[in-house]
Every structure is written in structure tokens, then in C-alpha cells.
Amino acid sequence: MLTFTSIFETEENPFCPAGFLPEQLLYFDIETTGFSADVSSLYLIGCLYYQEAAWRTIQWFADDYHSEKALLTAFFTFSENFKVLLHYNGTGFDIPYLQKKCRQYKLPFSFNHIVSLDIYKELTPYKKLLPLPNLKQKTVENSLGFCREDKYDGGQLISVYVEYIHRKLKKQEGCPSCLSLLLLHNKEDLEGLFLCSRLLLPPQITYKKAVDGNAAERKLPSVFTFQLSFPYCLSWPLSLETAAAKLTLEKNQGALELFPFIGELKYFYPDYKNYYYLPFEDMAIHKSVAEYVEKNYREKAKACNCYTRRNSTFLPVPPGFSLPEGTPLFYQKHKDKIPWFEVEESFLTDAKAILSYLKAMFSKKASIPAP
């Protein structure tokens, strides 16, 4: 086994999950001769980490067909010093592959000691925000302006590794050039992984309070506008629009517009058997109050008419968006699939809540009709 270390020169700030520091992050990527751990070999594990005020790479390379166990031991021993493991689709390939190799060699290592963060899976729900043909790592890298010196993919490098071993065994010239190609590919995978993780960094969000003709009456404008500033630069412009929102991005700036429903919606009481419906007032009231209403002017409430009406400014609740516990949800009619919540100034000025709403609104699960 050979070990290589280097400094990764970057001025970019990393994505740090909440509660963690750069020193606790470990980016990793592996290189193998195939997809199945049963019939292929692990020949390279690379890591990117922060130490002594610099980002550094370390690579463990199998310079023969007998170093897999040494690679696994070196990597898992090294990873014990970190809290978060970042990878790109490692959940689907890298991690299961290493786990199976550990079982083959009866090694006691696992990933139980570290938080796993799969950048690919984090980006997948928001594919609508990335107008790309796919979410392969190289595709995402290109969208962020990352230019690789390496021109190979993992499959092409299998023959390069085989040639390296063949030349080494026969003590022929050319081993250094093959080795350089293998190390470069893995090193740039790590650098690209670092860059892709920056897509998880939240933008700065500023609510641009506007005044329109009816603002004094409603207290809120007919369109909510937000200015976005991203800590990375996109190589393509983007414009997305739904019935309730519009998002435009260019380079590192963006704008978000939310189009609320202004009018009357209904809040349906869940325990309708404890309510009476008042036809003339078109509303439901609790039995404790309805006893003071003449019987001719009331009737037992049903699930479909056990409501109170509210005229206000509302936004839809997209799938995946969580409101504070106890927030009332409003509907246009009973059994509507899309709930609405009443907009308050506190929500519009809460950047974290707006970011969460933005992600949910444009996720692949969201389908918000016009009110």
C-alpha cells in the first residue's frame, strides 16, 4: 500500500452541517475495478479534510492485489477522528462496498461512529432547481464551473489500474504515468465533491417589503418578494414558476416571488360532532354556545360544514414544509388536498422559514394548483 498526501488550495467555504466544524468533516471517495465487492477489487480510497488551517487530501493506494485489507484498516482508523462523512451517492455504492469488503476480511469496522451525509440524496428532491440532464457528480460540477484536468471516468480507469499492476510486476516503464492518472481522478473527485457540497449552503434571504394600492387595507402586499444571494456562482440562469411562486437565479443572485391567495378560506373543526351548523350565518359553533341559539336556526354539523370562514392572505402548504405546531390550516372546501396557512409578518422576515418553504415549493413532490 502507498499513501499520498497533498494540500487542497481553495478559498471556498465548506458546507458545515448544523452543529459541526470544518475540522469534523471528512469527504471521501473510493475507486474500484467493478461494482460488485464479490468479484472486484478496491484499489484507492481518498479523503479530503481540514487540519492546521488548510484543506488536505490523503489517498491510500493498493499497489498490488493484496492491499485491500491495509486500505480498509487505514481508512477506518483515520475516520475515527471525524464526526461527519460526506460523499456523493456513497449510500448507494461506496459505503455498502466497503462494508462488504470488511465482512470478507472479517474486519470489525463500521460506519456507526460517524454521521453520513450523501450530497446526491440531499440534492435529489430539488432536481427542479437544477436544470441539468442528470445529477451525476461531473454534471453538477460542470454547472458550478469546475474544470477537471482528468478526462477519464471510473470505468475507463479500470484498464489503467490493470496496466499499472501489469507493468509493475514486469518492472516495465510507465507505472508512474498510470499512477498519476489514478490519483488525479480520485483527487478531483474529492475536490468536485467539496464544490458540490456548497450547493447545500443556504442563501442569504432578504424580504423586500413593498406597498401596493390595497396594502393599507390588507396590511400585506399582493406579492411577496425576496432577494437571494448565494455563496456560489451558477454557470446557467434559471427561471421556475408555479401557480404560487416564481424563482429566478443568475450567477450568485436570485429573486423569489410568492403569490398569495387573498380572500376567504375555511377552517374545518375536526370534532364536528361537538358542533352545530348555523345555515344563515354559514358557520359552525360549539355546542356549548349553540344551546343559546333557537333550534330552528341550527342543525347538527357535518364534517363538510363544520367550519369557520376567514378573509385574509394565505399561502399553500407544499409537501415537506413544516409549520409551527398548532398553526391552523385552511381549505377552500372539505377534503381539499392542499391546505393553506395565514401569512404573518413574522413568517416573511424569517429567512430560515422562507428557505424551507422555497425548497418544499420547488421540490419534485410539490404540485401546487392555483387557488
Buried (B, 14 or more C-beta within 10 A) or exposed (E): BEEBEEEBEEEBEBBBBEEBEBBBBBBBBBBBBBEEBEEBBBBBBBBBBBEEEEBBBBBBBBBEEEBBBEBBBBBBEBBEEBBBBBBBBBBEBBBEBBBEBBEEEEBEBEBEEBBBBBBBBBBBBBBBBBBBEEBBBBEBBBBBEBEBEBEBEBEEBBEBBBBBBEBBEEEEEEBEEBBEBBBBBBBBBBBBBBBBBBBBBBBEBBBEEEEEEEEEEBEBBBEBBBBBEBBBEBEEEBEBEBEBBBBBBEEEBBBBBBBBBBEEBBBBBEEBEBBBBBEEEEBBBEEEEBEEEEEEEBEEBEBEBBBBEBEBBBBBBBBBBEBEEEEEBBBBEBEBEBBBBBBBEEBBEBBEBBBBBBBBBBBEEBEBEEB
